[in-house]
Amino acid sequence: MGIIPTERHKPHRTIASYIWMIYGPPKIGKTTFVNQWPMALFLATEPGTAAMEAADVKIDSWGDFRNIVAELKKNKGKHKWKTVVVDTVDNLYEYLVDDVCTTNGWEDLGDGGFGKGYKLARRKLTNAIAALRGLGMAVVFISHERREVDVDDQGKKSGESLITSALPGSARKVLHGAVDFILRAEMDEGGTGRILRTAPFKDGKERIECGSRGELGKPMPETIEMSFDALQQAFRASFGEPAKKSAKKEEKASTDETNTKEKN
């Protein structure tokens, strides 16, 4: 049969098997939350990890990003890091745009004519996402948020405000289409606790962009406590599995699942 599969595969059941987007307002605790993930390595475009114990690589240009991804790929399976975090992807996209413009002698992407600059940027972003996915690590993108006038599929204003990640429209469309989960960090109704919104929200006045690719065994709660343990428990419960699982066991499970995929 060659490369033709003989049966369907089961859904991946570890957090590390997916690509995640976490967005929200500044200083809500996005970086602190993701630092709880197993052996997180931050590709830091801003000083979000300065006040915490964390592992980071400073990213000041697209070349810096390309170099660390190449280094991680070269040492795949040899280093100890389990999660790679782009913090923030907003800044990284600006570096990408600068690189495209510098390479082509443009002031901005529009100078390419006929949409050429934007096409090059989208292609470069798509390739970067694929490179990160190929590292065999959990991938997390952190973004700030923006509020804009929402439009429907025909481009007409809906009368609602859209709350979404801070990426420009074309880049947002690429990244949101590539990630498996989009979560928003926000304050709870009482304004005393921080939560993660996992599902889209709409009340006639505003629409909050969140969601996941495909279907889990059952949906996660619409909001959960903003901690890795709470996310892990909700994720596992969606498959009907025991909620409790140590971070060390999660790391081993994700490693075993990655090894199985590579063998196949």
Backbone as CSV, one residue per row, in Angstrom:
resi,resn,N_x,N_y,N_z,CA_x,CA_y,CA_z,C_x,C_y,C_z
1,MET,0.819,-1.218,0.000,0.000,0.000,0.000,0.850,1.264,0.000
2,GLY,2.140,1.105,0.287,3.003,2.280,0.267,2.639,3.291,1.329
3,ILE,2.408,4.553,0.893,2.137,5.626,1.850,0.653,5.773,2.181
4,ILE,-0.187,4.966,1.546,-1.623,5.049,1.812,-1.918,4.448,3.185
5,PRO,-2.579,5.215,4.082,-2.871,4.667,5.415,-3.873,3.523,5.338
6,THR,-3.780,2.627,6.273,-4.698,1.484,6.327,-5.798,1.685,7.362
7,GLU,-5.632,2.669,8.250,-6.658,2.942,9.245,-6.549,4.394,9.718
8,ARG,-7.579,4.842,10.398,-7.596,6.200,10.904,-6.789,6.293,12.195
9,HIS,-6.110,7.442,12.389,-5.382,7.623,13.636,-6.299,8.230,14.697
10,LYS,-5.952,8.054,15.941,-6.708,8.625,17.042,-6.233,10.061,17.288
11,PRO,-7.088,10.902,17.892,-6.667,12.284,18.160,-5.512,12.322,19.155
12,HIS,-4.619,13.277,18.975,-3.509,13.435,19.909,-4.048,13.955,21.237
13,ARG,-3.538,13.399,22.323,-4.125,13.683,23.630,-3.159,14.362,24.593
14,THR,-2.150,15.029,24.066,-1.272,15.816,24.921,-1.265,17.258,24.432
15,ILE,-1.156,18.180,25.356,-1.135,19.603,25.032,-0.001,19.931,24.073
16,ALA,1.127,19.223,24.235,2.308,19.502,23.422,2.125,19.151,21.951
17,SER,1.068,18.421,21.622,0.838,18.024,20.234,0.182,19.126,19.409
18,TYR,-0.147,20.231,20.046,-0.910,21.274,19.382,-0.177,22.623,19.421
19,ILE,-0.635,23.537,18.574,-0.117,24.900,18.562,-1.161,25.802,19.220
20,TRP,-0.692,26.654,20.136,-1.582,27.471,20.951,-1.330,28.962,20.731
21,MET,-2.395,29.729,20.760,-2.320,31.192,20.752,-2.961,31.689,22.042
22,ILE,-2.208,32.470,22.815,-2.721,33.096,24.024,-2.646,34.606,23.818
23,TYR,-3.778,35.295,23.856,-3.740,36.743,23.700,-4.533,37.407,24.814
24,GLY,-4.314,38.692,24.988,-5.022,39.426,26.030,-4.379,40.780,26.251
25,PRO,-4.959,41.577,27.153,-4.431,42.920,27.408,-3.068,42.867,28.082
26,PRO,-2.307,43.944,28.018,-0.992,43.990,28.664,-1.098,43.777,30.173
27,LYS,-0.081,43.140,30.744,0.063,42.962,32.192,-1.024,42.080,32.806
28,ILE,-1.701,41.274,32.006,-2.723,40.375,32.544,-2.106,39.088,33.081
29,GLY,-0.834,38.810,32.699,-0.164,37.611,33.191,0.028,36.519,32.163
30,LYS,0.009,36.885,30.883,0.150,35.882,29.819,1.499,35.168,29.900
31,THR,2.570,35.939,30.044,3.912,35.356,30.093,4.081,34.505,31.347
32,THR,3.585,34.989,32.476,3.660,34.230,33.727,2.930,32.907,33.590
33,PHE,1.759,32.928,32.958,0.989,31.698,32.740,1.756,30.708,31.873
34,VAL,2.285,31.157,30.755,2.963,30.234,29.836,4.275,29.737,30.434
35,ASN,4.854,30.484,31.355,6.078,30.033,32.022,5.824,28.802,32.894
36,GLN,4.547,28.482,33.155,4.189,27.283,33.911,4.218,26.027,33.039
37,TRP,4.267,26.195,31.718,4.249,25.046,30.815,5.556,24.259,30.969
38,PRO,5.533,22.965,30.645,6.729,22.131,30.834,7.950,22.667,30.092
39,MET,9.019,22.962,30.836,10.321,23.349,30.288,10.167,24.351,29.149
40,ALA,9.601,25.510,29.489,9.323,26.543,28.479,10.571,27.343,28.141
41,LEU,10.806,27.528,26.850,11.885,28.372,26.341,11.248,29.525,25.584
42,PHE,11.487,30.751,26.053,10.885,31.933,25.447,11.789,32.507,24.364
43,LEU,11.220,32.748,23.200,11.873,33.542,22.168,11.320,34.946,22.372
44,ALA,12.065,35.735,23.141,11.539,36.971,23.726,11.812,38.195,22.859
45,THR,10.752,38.792,22.332,10.873,40.027,21.569,10.628,41.249,22.442
46,GLU,10.253,41.009,23.704,10.076,42.089,24.667,10.443,41.549,26.046
47,PRO,10.706,42.436,27.021,11.244,41.996,28.316,10.203,41.433,29.276
48,GLY,9.302,40.577,28.790,8.244,40.048,29.639,8.728,39.081,30.697
49,THR,9.900,38.454,30.485,10.408,37.466,31.436,11.404,38.061,32.420
50,ALA,11.643,39.370,32.370,12.686,39.991,33.188,12.458,39.818,34.684
51,ALA,11.195,39.798,35.107,10.885,39.753,36.538,10.566,38.351,37.033
52,MET,10.937,37.322,36.290,10.646,35.955,36.708,11.809,35.035,36.381
53,GLU,11.820,33.881,37.017,12.813,32.863,36.690,12.350,32.150,35.434
54,ALA,13.093,32.300,34.368,12.665,31.759,33.085,13.869,31.551,32.182
55,ALA,13.667,30.768,31.137,14.695,30.565,30.107,14.265,31.337,28.870
56,ASP,15.143,32.199,28.369,14.755,32.974,27.194,15.949,33.238,26.281
57,VAL,15.628,33.494,25.038,16.585,33.925,24.031,16.082,35.260,23.504
58,LYS,16.908,36.287,23.584,16.487,37.610,23.145,16.404,37.666,21.625
59,ILE,15.278,38.122,21.125,15.046,38.226,19.686,14.867,39.694,19.324
60,ASP,15.835,40.239,18.590,15.785,41.648,18.186,15.636,41.827,16.683
61,SER,15.577,40.715,15.951,15.472,40.802,14.495,14.964,39.474,13.957
62,TRP,14.584,39.478,12.681,14.153,38.238,12.055,15.319,37.255,11.967
63,GLY,16.511,37.766,11.786,17.692,36.907,11.753,17.907,36.180,13.067
64,ASP,17.678,36.876,14.193,17.787,36.235,15.505,16.817,35.063,15.612
65,PHE,15.582,35.279,15.178,14.566,34.227,15.231,14.968,33.050,14.362
66,ARG,15.383,33.328,13.150,15.767,32.264,12.224,16.927,31.443,12.780
67,ASN,17.873,32.114,13.434,19.045,31.416,13.968,18.694,30.483,15.117
68,ILE,17.830,30.916,16.047,17.496,30.059,17.181,16.636,28.878,16.734
69,VAL,15.750,29.093,15.767,14.944,27.979,15.265,15.845,26.943,14.587
70,ALA,16.834,27.420,13.829,17.787,26.506,13.183,18.589,25.728,14.231
71,GLU,18.968,26.410,15.319,19.731,25.761,16.387,18.887,24.705,17.103
72,LEU,17.628,25.022,17.354,16.734,24.050,17.987,16.491,22.847,17.078
73,LYS,16.365,23.102,15.789,16.178,22.008,14.838,17.412,21.118,14.783
74,LYS,18.579,21.729,14.768,19.841,20.981,14.715,20.003,20.103,15.943
75,ASN,19.531,20.585,17.086,19.696,19.860,18.346,18.407,19.208,18.821
76,LYS,17.510,18.944,17.899,16.240,18.302,18.237,16.489,16.964,18.936
77,GLY,15.853,16.804,20.084,16.027,15.577,20.847,17.242,15.581,21.757
78,LYS,18.070,16.618,21.669,19.293,16.687,22.476,19.180,17.710,23.605
79,HIS,18.344,18.737,23.431,18.195,19.751,24.477,17.035,19.367,25.402
80,LYS,16.888,20.087,26.501,15.898,19.721,27.519,14.569,20.471,27.403
81,TRP,14.463,21.414,26.482,13.273,22.246,26.426,12.114,21.527,25.746
82,LYS,10.908,21.688,26.302,9.716,20.985,25.815,8.688,21.914,25.178
83,THR,8.775,23.202,25.504,7.813,24.183,24.996,8.565,25.375,24.427
84,VAL,8.233,25.790,23.217,8.836,26.985,22.637,7.759,28.063,22.570
85,VAL,8.095,29.257,23.085,7.125,30.334,23.236,7.597,31.573,22.475
86,VAL,6.778,32.069,21.575,7.075,33.328,20.874,6.349,34.445,21.609
87,ASP,7.102,35.321,22.249,6.531,36.345,23.124,7.168,37.712,22.821
88,THR,6.503,38.539,22.012,5.202,38.366,21.413,5.332,38.127,19.909
89,VAL,4.314,37.484,19.346,4.310,37.277,17.910,4.040,38.591,17.182
90,ASP,3.426,39.562,17.869,3.196,40.885,17.264,4.522,41.521,16.861
91,ASN,5.464,41.536,17.807,6.778,42.107,17.516,7.537,41.282,16.491
92,LEU,7.413,39.959,16.599,8.112,39.103,15.639,7.635,39.386,14.221
93,TYR,6.341,39.615,14.063,5.831,39.907,12.719,6.396,41.227,12.203
94,GLU,6.598,42.194,13.080,7.219,43.457,12.656,8.642,43.214,12.160
95,TYR,9.372,42.325,12.844,10.724,41.974,12.385,10.664,41.296,11.018
96,LEU,9.658,40.450,10.835,9.485,39.765,9.551,9.258,40.785,8.439
97,VAL,8.373,41.737,8.700,8.075,42.768,7.701,9.324,43.600,7.394
98,ASP,10.073,43.962,8.430,11.316,44.720,8.228,12.282,43.941,7.341
99,ASP,12.371,42.629,7.565,13.275,41.801,6.784,12.858,41.742,5.318
100,VAL,11.555,41.573,5.068,11.053,41.542,3.693,11.324,42.875,2.996
101,CYS,11.054,43.966,3.690,11.236,45.291,3.078,12.716,45.591,2.835
102,THR,13.567,45.274,3.803,14.999,45.524,3.645,15.573,44.715,2.492
103,THR,15.166,43.449,2.415,15.666,42.570,1.355,15.296,43.091,-0.032
104,ASN,14.105,43.704,-0.137,13.612,44.144,-1.440,13.762,45.650,-1.686
105,GLY,14.357,46.362,-0.715,14.546,47.797,-0.888,13.269,48.599,-0.827
106,TRP,12.302,48.143,-0.014,11.015,48.828,0.112,10.943,49.593,1.427
107,GLU,10.098,50.607,1.459,9.797,51.310,2.702,8.747,50.545,3.497
108,ASP,7.779,49.983,2.791,6.755,49.155,3.442,6.280,48.101,2.453
109,LEU,5.446,47.183,2.911,5.022,46.056,2.074,4.254,46.507,0.843
110,GLY,3.558,47.636,0.942,2.779,48.120,-0.187,3.611,48.537,-1.373
111,ASP,4.909,48.780,-1.151,5.781,49.199,-2.246,6.025,48.084,-3.255
112,GLY,5.695,46.853,-2.874,5.920,45.731,-3.790,5.013,45.752,-5.006
113,GLY,3.864,46.393,-4.879,2.924,46.455,-5.993,2.173,45.150,-6.180
114,PHE,0.890,45.261,-6.534,0.038,44.107,-6.804,0.013,43.105,-5.634
115,GLY,0.191,43.621,-4.428,0.118,42.754,-3.252,1.320,41.857,-3.044
116,LYS,2.396,42.075,-3.810,3.555,41.196,-3.728,4.168,41.179,-2.332
117,GLY,4.297,42.349,-1.707,4.908,42.424,-0.386,4.127,41.640,0.650
118,TYR,2.808,41.775,0.611,1.961,41.068,1.575,1.994,39.561,1.342
119,LYS,2.074,39.156,0.086,2.171,37.726,-0.218,3.480,37.146,0.314
120,LEU,4.569,37.894,0.128,5.860,37.427,0.642,5.838,37.311,2.160
121,ALA,5.223,38.286,2.834,5.146,38.262,4.300,4.302,37.086,4.782
122,ARG,3.183,36.847,4.116,2.324,35.726,4.509,3.046,34.399,4.322
123,ARG,3.772,34.269,3.216,4.508,33.032,2.947,5.607,32.821,3.997
124,LYS,6.286,33.896,4.344,7.363,33.808,5.325,6.817,33.412,6.693
125,LEU,5.660,33.971,7.065,5.027,33.629,8.338,4.563,32.177,8.333
126,THR,3.980,31.740,7.235,3.533,30.348,7.121,4.704,29.386,7.282
127,ASN,5.823,29.697,6.645,7.013,28.846,6.750,7.571,28.834,8.172
128,ALA,7.497,29.977,8.860,7.991,30.055,10.234,7.147,29.187,11.159
129,ILE,5.836,29.206,10.981,4.946,28.381,11.796,5.255,26.904,11.571
130,ALA,5.460,26.528,10.305,5.782,25.136,9.979,7.109,24.718,10.605
131,ALA,8.083,25.630,10.609,9.391,25.327,11.199,9.260,25.086,12.701
132,LEU,8.464,25.898,13.373,8.250,25.716,14.810,7.509,24.408,15.087
133,ARG,6.511,24.095,14.281,5.763,22.849,14.456,6.679,21.639,14.300
134,GLY,7.689,21.761,13.454,8.581,20.641,13.193,9.634,20.404,14.256
135,LEU,9.642,21.229,15.309,10.666,21.094,16.354,10.352,19.987,17.352
136,GLY,9.131,19.443,17.300,8.765,18.392,18.244,8.519,18.914,19.645
137,MET,8.124,20.183,19.759,7.862,20.825,21.040,6.439,21.391,21.035
138,ALA,5.907,21.645,22.231,4.689,22.438,22.303,5.025,23.829,21.784
139,VAL,4.118,24.426,21.019,4.349,25.752,20.453,3.278,26.700,20.971
140,VAL,3.708,27.827,21.546,2.775,28.822,22.072,3.136,30.190,21.503
141,PHE,2.151,30.857,20.937,2.305,32.241,20.490,1.576,33.141,21.488
142,ILE,2.252,34.174,21.964,1.627,35.162,22.846,1.431,36.453,22.062
143,SER,0.259,37.060,22.228,-0.050,38.300,21.526,-0.801,39.241,22.461
144,HIS,-0.651,40.540,22.217,-1.531,41.505,22.868,-2.875,41.458,22.136
145,GLU,-3.801,42.300,22.536,-5.108,42.281,21.892,-5.457,43.641,21.317
146,ARG,-6.431,43.612,20.430,-6.930,44.853,19.851,-8.442,44.767,19.754
147,ARG,-9.075,45.932,19.759,-10.525,46.019,19.575,-10.779,46.777,18.279
148,GLU,-11.587,46.199,17.415,-11.877,46.840,16.137,-13.325,46.593,15.764
149,VAL,-13.790,47.309,14.757,-15.160,47.120,14.282,-15.250,45.769,13.584
150,ASP,-16.202,44.957,13.996,-16.355,43.631,13.411,-17.065,43.728,12.059
151,VAL,-16.699,42.835,11.153,-17.350,42.769,9.842,-17.775,41.332,9.585
152,ASP,-18.823,41.154,8.774,-19.292,39.810,8.454,-18.516,39.250,7.265
153,ASP,-18.934,38.077,6.792,-18.222,37.416,5.699,-18.251,38.211,4.399
154,GLN,-19.218,39.116,4.267,-19.317,39.945,3.059,-18.593,41.287,3.225
155,GLY,-17.923,41.456,4.380,-17.184,42.688,4.608,-18.023,43.831,5.135
156,LYS,-19.273,43.545,5.521,-20.148,44.586,6.048,-19.985,44.684,7.565
157,LYS,-20.059,45.915,8.092,-19.949,46.132,9.525,-21.131,45.478,10.247
158,SER,-20.812,44.743,11.313,-21.854,44.006,12.032,-22.484,44.822,13.151
159,GLY,-21.857,45.946,13.513,-22.359,46.732,14.630,-21.769,46.304,15.958
160,GLU,-20.942,45.280,15.941,-20.294,44.791,17.153,-18.809,45.146,17.138
161,SER,-18.212,45.147,18.316,-16.762,45.283,18.424,-16.154,43.888,18.433
162,LEU,-15.045,43.735,17.730,-14.319,42.471,17.727,-13.094,42.606,18.614
163,ILE,-12.951,41.695,19.575,-11.750,41.630,20.405,-10.946,40.433,19.925
164,THR,-9.718,40.685,19.497,-8.902,39.637,18.902,-7.429,39.946,19.147
165,SER,-6.550,39.132,18.591,-5.119,39.368,18.781,-4.698,40.636,18.046
166,ALA,-3.548,41.188,18.452,-3.107,42.487,17.943,-2.416,42.423,16.592
167,LEU,-2.290,41.274,15.995,-1.654,41.151,14.686,-2.453,41.897,13.619
168,PRO,-1.783,42.425,12.592,-2.501,43.008,11.455,-3.379,41.953,10.785
169,GLY,-4.397,42.409,10.083,-5.393,41.502,9.518,-4.858,40.329,8.721
170,SER,-3.948,40.577,7.756,-3.463,39.499,6.891,-2.633,38.493,7.683
171,ALA,-1.794,38.976,8.603,-0.978,38.079,9.432,-1.860,37.311,10.410
172,ARG,-2.865,37.985,10.942,-3.778,37.334,11.883,-4.519,36.182,11.209
173,LYS,-4.920,36.405,9.983,-5.640,35.360,9.257,-4.755,34.124,9.072
174,VAL,-3.473,34.333,8.772,-2.545,33.220,8.595,-2.336,32.477,9.914
175,LEU,-2.014,33.222,10.972,-1.682,32.580,12.241,-2.897,31.925,12.880
176,HIS,-4.023,32.616,12.907,-5.220,32.033,13.503,-5.671,30.792,12.746
177,GLY,-5.407,30.765,11.453,-5.761,29.587,10.674,-4.832,28.411,10.916
178,ALA,-3.623,28.708,11.404,-2.618,27.659,11.598,-2.629,27.062,12.996
179,VAL,-2.999,27.868,14.006,-2.966,27.356,15.378,-4.165,26.448,15.626
180,ASP,-4.040,25.615,16.662,-5.106,24.678,17.001,-6.041,25.223,18.075
181,PHE,-5.503,26.075,18.956,-6.299,26.652,20.037,-6.014,28.148,20.133
182,ILE,-7.075,28.940,20.285,-6.951,30.377,20.530,-7.645,30.665,21.857
183,LEU,-6.876,31.117,22.845,-7.405,31.418,24.170,-7.190,32.887,24.487
184,ARG,-8.141,33.488,25.177,-7.993,34.888,25.602,-7.818,34.946,27.114
185,ALA,-6.802,35.668,27.566,-6.592,35.920,28.988,-7.387,37.161,29.383
186,GLU,-8.162,37.058,30.459,-9.000,38.179,30.880,-9.287,38.084,32.371
187,MET,-9.864,39.141,32.925,-10.290,39.140,34.314,-11.674,38.508,34.423
188,ASP,-11.945,37.864,35.562,-13.274,37.293,35.752,-14.294,38.408,35.996
189,GLU,-15.568,38.033,36.108,-16.635,39.033,36.231,-16.471,39.898,37.465
190,GLY,-15.895,39.332,38.529,-15.709,40.103,39.746,-14.486,40.984,39.714
191,GLY,-13.641,40.797,38.689,-12.444,41.601,38.551,-11.353,41.261,39.546
192,THR,-11.452,40.076,40.155,-10.465,39.692,41.175,-9.571,38.530,40.751
193,GLY,-9.997,37.779,39.737,-9.227,36.615,39.303,-8.986,36.639,37.811
194,ARG,-7.952,35.940,37.383,-7.617,35.884,35.964,-8.043,34.536,35.393
195,ILE,-8.652,34.577,34.229,-9.185,33.369,33.618,-8.767,33.285,32.155
196,LEU,-8.972,32.119,31.585,-8.762,31.889,30.162,-10.110,31.599,29.521
197,ARG,-10.420,32.334,28.476,-11.635,32.048,27.709,-11.268,31.094,26.581
198,THR,-11.983,29.978,26.478,-11.659,28.945,25.494,-12.613,28.912,24.308
199,ALA,-13.783,29.530,24.455,-14.813,29.454,23.415,-15.218,30.849,22.963
200,PRO,-15.696,30.990,21.737,-16.122,32.305,21.253,-17.230,32.883,22.133
201,PHE,-17.250,34.203,22.225,-18.266,34.888,23.024,-18.885,35.987,22.165
202,LYS,-20.209,36.138,22.286,-20.906,37.151,21.502,-22.159,37.552,22.257
203,ASP,-22.365,38.865,22.438,-23.547,39.312,23.179,-24.300,40.435,22.477
204,GLY,-24.017,40.643,21.194,-24.685,41.711,20.454,-23.937,43.025,20.473
205,LYS,-23.031,43.182,21.453,-22.222,44.400,21.538,-20.767,44.132,21.170
206,GLU,-20.281,42.961,21.539,-18.907,42.625,21.215,-18.784,41.132,20.929
207,ARG,-17.756,40.791,20.172,-17.454,39.397,19.866,-16.002,39.144,20.229
208,ILE,-15.768,38.089,21.014,-14.418,37.742,21.435,-13.985,36.507,20.655
209,GLU,-12.856,36.624,19.968,-12.372,35.530,19.132,-11.591,34.517,19.963
210,CYS,-12.111,33.307,20.042,-11.476,32.183,20.733,-11.942,30.915,20.038
211,GLY,-11.344,29.774,20.403,-11.830,28.524,19.856,-10.729,27.518,19.637
212,SER,-11.122,26.380,19.064,-10.179,25.291,18.823,-10.494,24.624,17.495
213,ARG,-9.476,23.956,16.967,-9.622,23.255,15.699,-10.286,21.896,15.946
214,GLY,-11.231,21.536,15.089,-11.836,20.222,15.191,-12.661,20.071,16.452
215,GLU,-12.827,18.832,16.905,-13.645,18.551,18.069,-12.887,17.668,19.038
216,LEU,-12.911,18.061,20.325,-12.402,17.189,21.362,-13.528,16.219,21.723
217,GLY,-13.266,15.345,22.664,-14.315,14.420,23.072,-15.554,15.176,23.515
218,LYS,-15.357,16.232,24.287,-16.415,17.153,24.656,-15.756,18.508,24.870
219,PRO,-16.511,19.599,24.728,-15.891,20.926,24.840,-15.302,21.172,26.224
220,MET,-14.220,21.940,26.266,-13.717,22.419,27.543,-14.679,23.468,28.067
221,PRO,-14.666,23.748,29.369,-15.493,24.847,29.895,-15.185,26.139,29.149
222,GLU,-16.172,27.012,29.031,-15.977,28.262,28.295,-14.897,29.124,28.925
223,THR,-14.773,29.082,30.236,-13.701,29.789,30.929,-13.100,28.862,31.980
224,ILE,-11.803,28.978,32.178,-11.110,28.194,33.188,-10.105,29.088,33.907
225,GLU,-9.677,28.641,35.071,-8.658,29.366,35.817,-7.404,29.497,34.958
226,MET,-6.728,30.626,35.091,-5.540,30.886,34.285,-4.313,30.248,34.938
227,SER,-4.207,28.928,34.792,-3.053,28.175,35.279,-2.872,26.966,34.375
228,PHE,-1.623,26.490,34.285,-1.382,25.345,33.417,-2.093,24.105,33.951
229,ASP,-2.119,23.929,35.271,-2.800,22.773,35.850,-4.274,22.757,35.470
230,ALA,-4.939,23.929,35.535,-6.357,24.006,35.194,-6.579,23.719,33.712
231,LEU,-5.709,24.256,32.859,-5.818,23.989,31.426,-5.616,22.510,31.140
232,GLN,-4.615,21.929,31.767,-4.309,20.517,31.560,-5.468,19.629,31.998
233,GLN,-6.065,19.952,33.135,-7.186,19.167,33.626,-8.387,19.284,32.698
234,ALA,-8.686,20.506,32.231,-9.812,20.705,31.320,-9.569,19.998,29.993
235,PHE,-8.341,20.062,29.509,-7.977,19.421,28.248,-8.143,17.903,28.351
236,ARG,-7.623,17.316,29.415,-7.713,15.869,29.587,-9.152,15.424,29.839
237,ALA,-9.898,16.218,30.600,-11.287,15.871,30.877,-12.121,15.864,29.601
238,SER,-11.736,16.677,28.614,-12.478,16.712,27.354,-12.404,15.382,26.621
239,PHE,-11.389,14.576,26.932,-11.265,13.241,26.349,-11.804,12.165,27.292
240,GLY,-12.379,12.584,28.415,-12.898,11.624,29.370,-11.816,10.923,30.154
241,GLU,-10.632,11.540,30.244,-9.522,10.935,30.964,-9.402,11.545,32.351
242,PRO,-8.693,10.867,33.272,-8.497,11.428,34.611,-7.895,12.815,34.526
243,ALA,-8.411,13.730,35.335,-7.973,15.124,35.266,-6.572,15.321,35.814
244,LYS,-6.223,14.599,36.851,-4.947,14.805,37.508,-3.816,14.136,36.736
245,LYS,-2.769,14.892,36.500,-1.579,14.357,35.852,-0.436,15.316,36.120
246,SER,0.653,14.811,36.627,1.767,15.684,36.983,2.409,16.272,35.736
247,ALA,3.092,17.406,35.922,3.780,18.049,34.801,4.832,17.117,34.227
248,LYS,5.504,16.344,35.100,6.540,15.426,34.634,5.934,14.335,33.762
249,LYS,4.748,13.810,34.160,4.080,12.788,33.348,3.590,13.372,32.028
250,GLU,3.147,14.634,32.057,2.725,15.301,30.826,3.900,15.415,29.865
251,GLU,5.081,15.763,30.389,6.276,15.848,29.556,6.587,14.494,28.930
252,LYS,6.518,13.423,29.733,6.831,12.077,29.228,5.813,11.653,28.177
253,ALA,4.521,11.948,28.431,3.485,11.575,27.477,3.674,12.289,26.149
254,SER,4.016,13.587,26.208,4.215,14.343,24.975,5.442,13.844,24.231
255,THR,6.494,13.470,24.972,7.703,12.931,24.339,7.410,11.606,23.663
256,ASP,6.672,10.733,24.353,6.311,9.436,23.783,5.468,9.602,22.536
257,GLU,4.514,10.559,22.567,3.642,10.782,21.426,4.439,11.328,20.248
258,THR,5.379,12.231,20.510,6.232,12.786,19.453,7.078,11.694,18.822
259,ASN,7.665,10.829,19.651,8.493,9.741,19.140,7.679,8.788,18.273
260,THR,6.441,8.522,18.693,5.572,7.632,17.921,5.253,8.231,16.563
261,LYS,4.956,9.549,16.531,4.653,10.214,15.258,5.848,10.176,14.328
262,GLU,7.058,10.381,14.874,8.252,10.400,14.041,8.553,9.012,13.470
263,LYS,8.287,7.966,14.246,8.520,6.605,13.765,7.565,6.258,12.636
264,ASN,6.332,6.803,12.754,5.331,6.507,11.734,5.489,7.386,10.503
